[in-house]
Amino acid sequence: MRIWYQLLSSENGMRDFIDGTQQLVNTAASPGTTVEVRGTREGALGDDFRLFWHYDVREVVENGLKVRKSGQYDAFVVANSLDPGLAELREILDIPVLSFMEVSCHSALMMGDSFGIVVPNDKFAAHYKEIVVRYGMRDRLTGIEALSYENVRDIGPAFKAGTALVREIEAAARRVIATGAEVIIAPGPSAAVMAQHGIHEVDGVPILDSYRLLVKTAEAWIAMKRLTGVHISRRRLYRTPPREMLLQCARLRNIPELSEG
């Protein structure tokens, strides 16, 4: 199995986090599975603001088109919790496409009756709430608590240092546990640093090891596609554009990856 594992983190500005994530997910991959952790050119720069996030989404979709053209991958993992390009990729890729937040939320509700989220800063809260509502899980989300990182890139050095970030995540987790959360989701580097330190619960409440969970879930979906030949519905939401429309778009917008439909 070969898995494209897409972070938004900048290949230049957040190299420590990308390398750390690669080391982490390697410990989850089964024999014969290769997980390729990829960043973006300059992403995760203010993606709590929709304006900046928009440009990251475009790059994720572009990478998905390259994966489609290559035909060399068995799954595309959107390892960013804001679902960048998720619907777009599912429309066009004929391999399983999984997302950090969707996998985490559904897994959390197999572990407990409710969940809470720890986010990098308060600006993110509205976007995460919107995502959970879209999943139909509004009533299972008890609360969202924020860390102190107004610029998400500041988590990079904190991720490398580790201990102070761990303590802050634990404090935020306790605040969200007080709202009634039975499981904690900590998007972004928070999930990775807790897993690296072997911390999988706070006061008896599970905190998801989402990055490795994504690897195991992707392996399961690849296996099921091999068994059944099916991985997605092509009715309505994820219907693939007609070939003639893909060719027209490739020509008008100069997208080489779509030049063969």
ZADO-1210 file (C-alpha; in nm, 4 decimals, padded with zeros to 6 digits):
<atoms>
<atom x="00.0000" y="00.0000" z="00.0000" code="MET" pos="1"/>
<atom x="00.1191" y="00.3510" z="-00.0813" code="ARG" pos="2"/>
<atom x="-00.0452" y="00.6454" z="00.0953" code="ILE" pos="3"/>
<atom x="-00.0108" y="01.0164" z="00.0139" code="TRP" pos="4"/>
<atom x="-00.0325" y="01.1891" z="00.3536" code="TYR" pos="5"/>
<atom x="-00.1038" y="01.5593" z="00.3096" code="GLN" pos="6"/>
<atom x="-00.0311" y="01.8192" z="00.5778" code="LEU" pos="7"/>
<atom x="-00.0800" y="02.1923" z="00.5235" code="LEU" pos="8"/>
<atom x="00.2426" y="02.2742" z="00.7078" code="SER" pos="9"/>
<atom x="00.5064" y="02.4580" z="00.5093" code="SER" pos="10"/>
<atom x="00.7919" y="02.2436" z="00.3796" code="GLU" pos="11"/>
<atom x="01.0134" y="02.5439" z="00.4555" code="ASN" pos="12"/>
<atom x="00.8649" y="02.6923" z="00.7719" code="GLY" pos="13"/>
<atom x="00.7559" y="02.3825" z="00.9673" code="MET" pos="14"/>
<atom x="01.0099" y="02.1160" z="00.8706" code="ARG" pos="15"/>
<atom x="01.0452" y="01.9863" z="01.2270" code="ASP" pos="16"/>
<atom x="00.6752" y="01.9099" z="01.2441" code="PHE" pos="17"/>
<atom x="00.6682" y="01.7397" z="00.9041" code="ILE" pos="18"/>
<atom x="00.9676" y="01.5223" z="00.9899" code="ASP" pos="19"/>
<atom x="00.8236" y="01.4442" z="01.3328" code="GLY" pos="20"/>
<atom x="00.4924" y="01.3424" z="01.1784" code="THR" pos="21"/>
<atom x="00.6714" y="01.1138" z="00.9329" code="GLN" pos="22"/>
<atom x="00.8521" y="00.9397" z="01.2172" code="GLN" pos="23"/>
<atom x="00.5262" y="00.9048" z="01.4094" code="LEU" pos="24"/>
<atom x="00.3166" y="00.7593" z="01.1265" code="VAL" pos="25"/>
<atom x="00.5953" y="00.5176" z="01.0314" code="ASN" pos="26"/>
<atom x="00.5331" y="00.3463" z="01.3664" code="THR" pos="27"/>
<atom x="00.1699" y="00.2829" z="01.2650" code="ALA" pos="28"/>
<atom x="00.2196" y="00.1563" z="00.9105" code="ALA" pos="29"/>
<atom x="00.1852" y="-00.2173" z="00.8549" code="SER" pos="30"/>
<atom x="00.4607" y="-00.4104" z="00.6766" code="PRO" pos="31"/>
<atom x="00.4281" y="-00.3334" z="00.3064" code="GLY" pos="32"/>
<atom x="00.2665" y="00.0084" z="00.3652" code="THR" pos="33"/>
<atom x="00.4542" y="00.3236" z="00.2679" code="THR" pos="34"/>
<atom x="00.3232" y="00.6540" z="00.4066" code="VAL" pos="35"/>
<atom x="00.4617" y="00.9651" z="00.2356" code="GLU" pos="36"/>
<atom x="00.4111" y="01.2751" z="00.4511" code="VAL" pos="37"/>
<atom x="00.3913" y="01.5868" z="00.2354" code="ARG" pos="38"/>
<atom x="00.3633" y="01.9529" z="00.3264" code="GLY" pos="39"/>
<atom x="00.2835" y="02.2540" z="00.1123" code="THR" pos="40"/>
<atom x="00.5042" y="02.5274" z="-00.0303" code="ARG" pos="41"/>
<atom x="00.4179" y="02.7913" z="00.2299" code="GLU" pos="42"/>
<atom x="00.0978" y="02.6692" z="00.3932" code="GLY" pos="43"/>
<atom x="-00.0363" y="02.6805" z="00.7483" code="ALA" pos="44"/>
<atom x="00.0271" y="03.0542" z="00.7521" code="LEU" pos="45"/>
<atom x="-00.2783" y="03.2061" z="00.9164" code="GLY" pos="46"/>
<atom x="-00.5177" y="02.9320" z="00.8051" code="ASP" pos="47"/>
<atom x="-00.7452" y="03.0241" z="01.0932" code="ASP" pos="48"/>
<atom x="-00.8412" y="03.3019" z="00.8486" code="PHE" pos="49"/>
<atom x="-01.0473" y="03.1772" z="00.5532" code="ARG" pos="50"/>
<atom x="-00.8663" y="03.4066" z="00.3087" code="LEU" pos="51"/>
<atom x="-00.5306" y="03.2369" z="00.3658" code="PHE" pos="52"/>
<atom x="-00.6834" y="02.8909" z="00.4023" code="TRP" pos="53"/>
<atom x="-00.8336" y="02.9276" z="00.0535" code="HIS" pos="54"/>
<atom x="-00.4877" y="02.9224" z="-00.1042" code="TYR" pos="55"/>
<atom x="-00.3861" y="02.6136" z="00.0924" code="ASP" pos="56"/>
<atom x="-00.6983" y="02.4340" z="-00.0326" code="VAL" pos="57"/>
<atom x="-00.5979" y="02.5028" z="-00.3909" code="ARG" pos="58"/>
<atom x="-00.2543" y="02.3514" z="-00.3376" code="GLU" pos="59"/>
<atom x="-00.4011" y="02.0395" z="-00.1758" code="VAL" pos="60"/>
<atom x="-00.6333" y="01.9943" z="-00.4762" code="VAL" pos="61"/>
<atom x="-00.3395" y="02.0430" z="-00.7143" code="GLU" pos="62"/>
<atom x="-00.1497" y="01.7694" z="-00.5303" code="ASN" pos="63"/>
<atom x="-00.4533" y="01.5443" z="-00.5570" code="GLY" pos="64"/>
<atom x="-00.4585" y="01.5936" z="-00.9328" code="LEU" pos="65"/>
<atom x="-00.0902" y="01.4954" z="-00.9489" code="LYS" pos="66"/>
<atom x="-00.1684" y="01.1811" z="-00.7480" code="VAL" pos="67"/>
<atom x="-00.4543" y="01.1021" z="-00.9887" code="ARG" pos="68"/>
<atom x="-00.2328" y="01.1431" z="-01.2931" code="LYS" pos="69"/>
<atom x="00.0450" y="00.9288" z="-01.1462" code="SER" pos="70"/>
<atom x="-00.1856" y="00.6376" z="-01.0625" code="GLY" pos="71"/>
<atom x="00.0736" y="00.5239" z="-00.8067" code="GLN" pos="72"/>
<atom x="-00.1110" y="00.5724" z="-00.4767" code="TYR" pos="73"/>
<atom x="-00.3740" y="00.3645" z="-00.2996" code="ASP" pos="74"/>
<atom x="-00.5175" y="00.6398" z="-00.0755" code="ALA" pos="75"/>
<atom x="-00.4996" y="01.0146" z="-00.0257" code="PHE" pos="76"/>
<atom x="-00.5073" y="01.1258" z="00.3380" code="VAL" pos="77"/>
<atom x="-00.6010" y="01.4876" z="00.4136" code="VAL" pos="78"/>
<atom x="-00.4077" y="01.5053" z="00.7403" code="ALA" pos="79"/>
<atom x="-00.5367" y="01.8517" z="00.8198" code="ASN" pos="80"/>
<atom x="-00.8340" y="01.8966" z="01.0480" code="SER" pos="81"/>
<atom x="-01.0078" y="02.1699" z="00.8451" code="LEU" pos="82"/>
<atom x="-01.0971" y="01.9312" z="00.5576" code="ASP" pos="83"/>
<atom x="-00.9141" y="02.1285" z="00.2847" code="PRO" pos="84"/>
<atom x="-01.0219" y="02.0072" z="-00.0581" code="GLY" pos="85"/>
<atom x="-01.2010" y="01.7023" z="00.0808" code="LEU" pos="86"/>
<atom x="-01.5132" y="01.7113" z="-00.1391" code="ALA" pos="87"/>
<atom x="-01.3128" y="01.8203" z="-00.4423" code="GLU" pos="88"/>
<atom x="-01.0687" y="01.5312" z="-00.4061" code="LEU" pos="89"/>
<atom x="-01.3449" y="01.2767" z="-00.3541" code="ARG" pos="90"/>
<atom x="-01.5084" y="01.3944" z="-00.6752" code="GLU" pos="91"/>
<atom x="-01.1985" y="01.3342" z="-00.8845" code="ILE" pos="92"/>
<atom x="-00.9893" y="01.0588" z="-00.7213" code="LEU" pos="93"/>
<atom x="-01.0703" y="00.6909" z="-00.7683" code="ASP" pos="94"/>
<atom x="-00.8940" y="00.5944" z="-00.4452" code="ILE" pos="95"/>
<atom x="-01.0097" y="00.6395" z="-00.0843" code="PRO" pos="96"/>
<atom x="-00.9765" y="00.9976" z="00.0426" code="VAL" pos="97"/>
<atom x="-00.9782" y="01.0307" z="00.4207" code="LEU" pos="98"/>
<atom x="-00.9742" y="01.3378" z="00.6419" code="SER" pos="99"/>
<atom x="-00.8268" y="01.4015" z="00.9866" code="PHE" pos="100"/>
<atom x="-01.1408" y="01.5506" z="01.1369" code="MET" pos="101"/>
<atom x="-01.3949" y="01.3137" z="00.9846" code="GLU" pos="102"/>
<atom x="-01.2021" y="01.0058" z="01.0975" code="VAL" pos="103"/>
<atom x="-01.1400" y="01.1581" z="01.4412" code="SER" pos="104"/>
<atom x="-01.5016" y="01.2580" z="01.5055" code="CYS" pos="105"/>
<atom x="-01.6479" y="00.9246" z="01.3997" code="HIS" pos="106"/>
<atom x="-01.3853" y="00.7365" z="01.6000" code="SER" pos="107"/>
<atom x="-01.4506" y="00.9533" z="01.9060" code="ALA" pos="108"/>
<atom x="-01.8175" y="00.8568" z="01.8977" code="LEU" pos="109"/>
<atom x="-01.7256" y="00.4898" z="01.8982" code="MET" pos="110"/>
<atom x="-01.5293" y="00.5536" z="02.2188" code="MET" pos="111"/>
<atom x="-01.7705" y="00.7779" z="02.4080" code="GLY" pos="112"/>
<atom x="-02.1046" y="00.9557" z="02.3883" code="ASP" pos="113"/>
<atom x="-01.9535" y="01.3019" z="02.3392" code="SER" pos="114"/>
<atom x="-01.6323" y="01.4768" z="02.2467" code="PHE" pos="115"/>
<atom x="-01.4550" y="01.8094" z="02.2838" code="GLY" pos="116"/>
<atom x="-01.1900" y="01.9817" z="02.0722" code="ILE" pos="117"/>
<atom x="-00.8671" y="02.1609" z="02.1673" code="VAL" pos="118"/>
<atom x="-00.7706" y="02.4160" z="01.8989" code="VAL" pos="119"/>
<atom x="-00.4585" y="02.6345" z="01.8506" code="PRO" pos="120"/>
<atom x="-00.6428" y="02.9635" z="01.9119" code="ASN" pos="121"/>
<atom x="-00.9936" y="03.0989" z="01.9570" code="ASP" pos="122"/>
<atom x="-01.0287" y="03.2155" z="01.5938" code="LYS" pos="123"/>
<atom x="-01.0352" y="02.8522" z="01.4833" code="PHE" pos="124"/>
<atom x="-01.3384" y="02.7658" z="01.6985" code="ALA" pos="125"/>
<atom x="-01.6073" y="02.8792" z="01.4541" code="ALA" pos="126"/>
<atom x="-01.4582" y="02.6790" z="01.1674" code="HIS" pos="127"/>
<atom x="-01.4370" y="02.3602" z="01.3740" code="TYR" pos="128"/>
<atom x="-01.7940" y="02.4018" z="01.4956" code="LYS" pos="129"/>
<atom x="-01.9067" y="02.4430" z="01.1348" code="GLU" pos="130"/>
<atom x="-01.7285" y="02.1198" z="01.0380" code="ILE" pos="131"/>
<atom x="-01.8873" y="01.9225" z="01.3227" code="VAL" pos="132"/>
<atom x="-02.2319" y="02.0575" z="01.2334" code="VAL" pos="133"/>
<atom x="-02.1767" y="01.9507" z="00.8715" code="ARG" pos="134"/>
<atom x="-02.1044" y="01.5980" z="00.9950" code="TYR" pos="135"/>
<atom x="-02.4397" y="01.6008" z="01.1784" code="GLY" pos="136"/>
<atom x="-02.2708" y="01.5806" z="01.5196" code="MET" pos="137"/>
<atom x="-02.3665" y="01.9159" z="01.6680" code="ARG" pos="138"/>
<atom x="-02.5307" y="01.7612" z="01.9763" code="ASP" pos="139"/>
<atom x="-02.2298" y="01.5385" z="02.0521" code="ARG" pos="140"/>
<atom x="-01.9794" y="01.8269" z="02.0696" code="LEU" pos="141"/>
<atom x="-01.9611" y="01.9561" z="02.4265" code="THR" pos="142"/>
<atom x="-01.7090" y="02.2363" z="02.3829" code="GLY" pos="143"/>
<atom x="-01.4048" y="02.3835" z="02.2101" code="ILE" pos="144"/>
<atom x="-01.1092" y="02.5137" z="02.4095" code="GLU" pos="145"/>
<atom x="-00.8166" y="02.7140" z="02.2738" code="ALA" pos="146"/>
<atom x="-00.4405" y="02.7155" z="02.3203" code="LEU" pos="147"/>
<atom x="-00.2430" y="03.0402" z="02.3064" code="SER" pos="148"/>
<atom x="-00.0962" y="03.0230" z="01.9527" code="TYR" pos="149"/>
<atom x="-00.2303" y="03.3229" z="01.7618" code="GLU" pos="150"/>
<atom x="00.0089" y="03.2346" z="01.4778" code="ASN" pos="151"/>
<atom x="-00.0177" y="02.8603" z="01.4180" code="VAL" pos="152"/>
<atom x="00.3419" y="02.8511" z="01.2937" code="ARG" pos="153"/>
<atom x="00.4581" y="02.9295" z="01.6453" code="ASP" pos="154"/>
<atom x="00.3578" y="02.5739" z="01.7331" code="ILE" pos="155"/>
<atom x="00.6549" y="02.4536" z="01.5262" code="GLY" pos="156"/>
<atom x="00.9244" y="02.5509" z="01.7792" code="PRO" pos="157"/>
<atom x="00.6908" y="02.4517" z="02.0640" code="ALA" pos="158"/>
<atom x="00.6435" y="02.1124" z="01.9007" code="PHE" pos="159"/>
<atom x="01.0191" y="02.0582" z="01.8930" code="LYS" pos="160"/>
<atom x="01.0580" y="02.1634" z="02.2584" code="ALA" pos="161"/>
<atom x="00.7590" y="01.9525" z="02.3579" code="GLY" pos="162"/>
<atom x="00.7089" y="01.9774" z="02.7331" code="THR" pos="163"/>
<atom x="00.5520" y="02.3231" z="02.7587" code="ALA" pos="164"/>
<atom x="00.3131" y="02.2456" z="02.4735" code="LEU" pos="165"/>
<atom x="00.2121" y="01.9183" z="02.6408" code="VAL" pos="166"/>
<atom x="00.1293" y="02.1014" z="02.9653" code="ARG" pos="167"/>
<atom x="-00.0813" y="02.3592" z="02.7805" code="GLU" pos="168"/>
<atom x="-00.2722" y="02.0899" z="02.5902" code="ILE" pos="169"/>
<atom x="-00.3415" y="01.9046" z="02.9144" code="GLU" pos="170"/>
<atom x="-00.4773" y="02.2228" z="03.0737" code="ALA" pos="171"/>
<atom x="-00.7057" y="02.2896" z="02.7741" code="ALA" pos="172"/>
<atom x="-00.8165" y="01.9247" z="02.7756" code="ALA" pos="173"/>
<atom x="-00.9210" y="01.9554" z="03.1401" code="ARG" pos="174"/>
<atom x="-01.1268" y="02.2636" z="03.0564" code="ARG" pos="175"/>
<atom x="-01.3100" y="02.0793" z="02.7800" code="VAL" pos="176"/>
<atom x="-01.3551" y="01.7697" z="02.9996" code="ILE" pos="177"/>
<atom x="-01.5344" y="02.0024" z="03.2429" code="ALA" pos="178"/>
<atom x="-01.7913" y="02.0702" z="02.9674" code="THR" pos="179"/>
<atom x="-01.8779" y="01.6993" z="02.9600" code="GLY" pos="180"/>
<atom x="-01.6449" y="01.5670" z="02.6903" code="ALA" pos="181"/>
<atom x="-01.5798" y="01.1930" z="02.7083" code="GLU" pos="182"/>
<atom x="-01.3167" y="01.1981" z="02.4310" code="VAL" pos="183"/>
<atom x="-01.0727" y="01.4740" z="02.3284" code="ILE" pos="184"/>
<atom x="-00.9698" y="01.5636" z="01.9725" code="ILE" pos="185"/>
<atom x="-00.6595" y="01.7834" z="01.9514" code="ALA" pos="186"/>
<atom x="-00.6107" y="01.8912" z="01.5884" code="PRO" pos="187"/>
<atom x="-00.2758" y="01.9763" z="01.4359" code="GLY" pos="188"/>
<atom x="00.0642" y="01.9371" z="01.6033" code="PRO" pos="189"/>
<atom x="-00.1125" y="01.8940" z="01.9380" code="SER" pos="190"/>
<atom x="-00.2166" y="01.5400" z="01.8453" code="ALA" pos="191"/>
<atom x="00.1352" y="01.4542" z="01.7298" code="ALA" pos="192"/>
<atom x="00.3174" y="01.5904" z="02.0344" code="VAL" pos="193"/>
<atom x="00.0873" y="01.4056" z="02.2749" code="MET" pos="194"/>
<atom x="00.1426" y="01.0804" z="02.0843" code="ALA" pos="195"/>
<atom x="00.5172" y="01.1351" z="02.0799" code="GLN" pos="196"/>
<atom x="00.5122" y="01.1677" z="02.4584" code="HIS" pos="197"/>
<atom x="00.2967" y="00.8569" z="02.4930" code="GLY" pos="198"/>
<atom x="00.0060" y="01.0529" z="02.6421" code="ILE" pos="199"/>
<atom x="-00.3227" y="00.9011" z="02.5255" code="HIS" pos="200"/>
<atom x="-00.5557" y="01.0174" z="02.8004" code="GLU" pos="201"/>
<atom x="-00.6038" y="01.3074" z="03.0389" code="VAL" pos="202"/>
<atom x="-00.7724" y="01.2325" z="03.3715" code="ASP" pos="203"/>
<atom x="-00.9078" y="00.9082" z="03.2296" code="GLY" pos="204"/>
<atom x="-01.0479" y="01.0718" z="02.9141" code="VAL" pos="205"/>
<atom x="-00.8969" y="00.9477" z="02.5839" code="PRO" pos="206"/>
<atom x="-00.7133" y="01.2012" z="02.3680" code="ILE" pos="207"/>
<atom x="-00.7042" y="01.0683" z="02.0140" code="LEU" pos="208"/>
<atom x="-00.3790" y="00.9716" z="01.8459" code="ASP" pos="209"/>
<atom x="-00.5294" y="01.1007" z="01.5227" code="SER" pos="210"/>
<atom x="-00.2252" y="01.0952" z="01.2957" code="TYR" pos="211"/>
<atom x="-00.1630" y="00.7251" z="01.3471" code="ARG" pos="212"/>
<atom x="-00.5363" y="00.6547" z="01.3489" code="LEU" pos="213"/>
<atom x="-00.5482" y="00.8001" z="00.9967" code="LEU" pos="214"/>
<atom x="-00.2858" y="00.5533" z="00.8769" code="VAL" pos="215"/>
<atom x="-00.4715" y="00.2509" z="01.0139" code="LYS" pos="216"/>
<atom x="-00.8043" y="00.3784" z="00.8775" code="THR" pos="217"/>
<atom x="-00.6525" y="00.4359" z="00.5334" code="ALA" pos="218"/>
<atom x="-00.5139" y="00.0818" z="00.5340" code="GLU" pos="219"/>
<atom x="-00.8604" y="-00.0512" z="00.6187" code="ALA" pos="220"/>
<atom x="-01.0270" y="00.1424" z="00.3358" code="TRP" pos="221"/>
<atom x="-00.7646" y="00.0315" z="00.0862" code="ILE" pos="222"/>
<atom x="-00.8222" y="-00.3282" z="00.1924" code="ALA" pos="223"/>
<atom x="-01.1998" y="-00.2926" z="00.1615" code="MET" pos="224"/>
<atom x="-01.1697" y="-00.1430" z="-00.1849" code="LYS" pos="225"/>
<atom x="-00.9548" y="-00.4391" z="-00.2881" code="ARG" pos="226"/>
<atom x="-01.2117" y="-00.6784" z="-00.1450" code="LEU" pos="227"/>
<atom x="-01.5251" y="-00.5155" z="-00.2842" code="THR" pos="228"/>
<atom x="-01.4158" y="-00.2805" z="-00.5616" code="GLY" pos="229"/>
<atom x="-01.6164" y="-00.0036" z="-00.3906" code="VAL" pos="230"/>
<atom x="-01.4984" y="00.2895" z="-00.1786" code="HIS" pos="231"/>
<atom x="-01.7362" y="00.5792" z="-00.2492" code="ILE" pos="232"/>
<atom x="-02.0818" y="00.6685" z="-00.3821" code="SER" pos="233"/>
<atom x="-02.0893" y="00.8413" z="-00.7191" code="ARG" pos="234"/>
<atom x="-02.4478" y="00.9536" z="-00.6671" code="ARG" pos="235"/>
<atom x="-02.4900" y="01.3315" z="-00.6171" code="ARG" pos="236"/>
<atom x="-02.2292" y="01.4709" z="-00.3752" code="LEU" pos="237"/>
<atom x="-01.9206" y="01.2879" z="-00.5024" code="TYR" pos="238"/>
<atom x="-02.0268" y="01.2390" z="-00.8657" code="ARG" pos="239"/>
<atom x="-01.7230" y="01.2729" z="-01.0934" code="THR" pos="240"/>
<atom x="-01.7335" y="01.5462" z="-01.3620" code="PRO" pos="241"/>
<atom x="-01.7961" y="01.4125" z="-01.7150" code="PRO" pos="242"/>
<atom x="-01.4822" y="01.3524" z="-01.9203" code="ARG" pos="243"/>
<atom x="-01.5699" y="01.6219" z="-02.1750" code="GLU" pos="244"/>
<atom x="-01.6053" y="01.8751" z="-01.8943" code="MET" pos="245"/>
<atom x="-01.2675" y="01.7736" z="-01.7493" code="LEU" pos="246"/>
<atom x="-01.1056" y="01.8208" z="-02.0906" code="LEU" pos="247"/>
<atom x="-01.2718" y="02.1598" z="-02.1336" code="GLN" pos="248"/>
<atom x="-01.1558" y="02.2698" z="-01.7880" code="CYS" pos="249"/>
<atom x="-00.8015" y="02.1467" z="-01.8608" code="ALA" pos="250"/>
<atom x="-00.7924" y="02.3569" z="-02.1772" code="ARG" pos="251"/>
<atom x="-00.9554" y="02.6734" z="-02.0449" code="LEU" pos="252"/>
<atom x="-00.7708" y="02.6795" z="-01.7120" code="ARG" pos="253"/>
<atom x="-00.4446" y="02.5240" z="-01.8327" code="ASN" pos="254"/>
<atom x="-00.4475" y="02.2241" z="-01.5973" code="ILE" pos="255"/>
<atom x="-00.2110" y="01.9637" z="-01.7505" code="PRO" pos="256"/>
<atom x="-00.3150" y="01.6969" z="-01.4963" code="GLU" pos="257"/>
<atom x="-00.6656" y="01.6942" z="-01.6501" code="LEU" pos="258"/>
<atom x="-00.5510" y="01.6979" z="-02.0128" code="SER" pos="259"/>
<atom x="-00.6406" y="01.3309" z="-02.0597" code="GLU" pos="260"/>
<atom x="-00.9791" y="01.3633" z="-01.8891" code="GLY" pos="261"/>
</atoms>
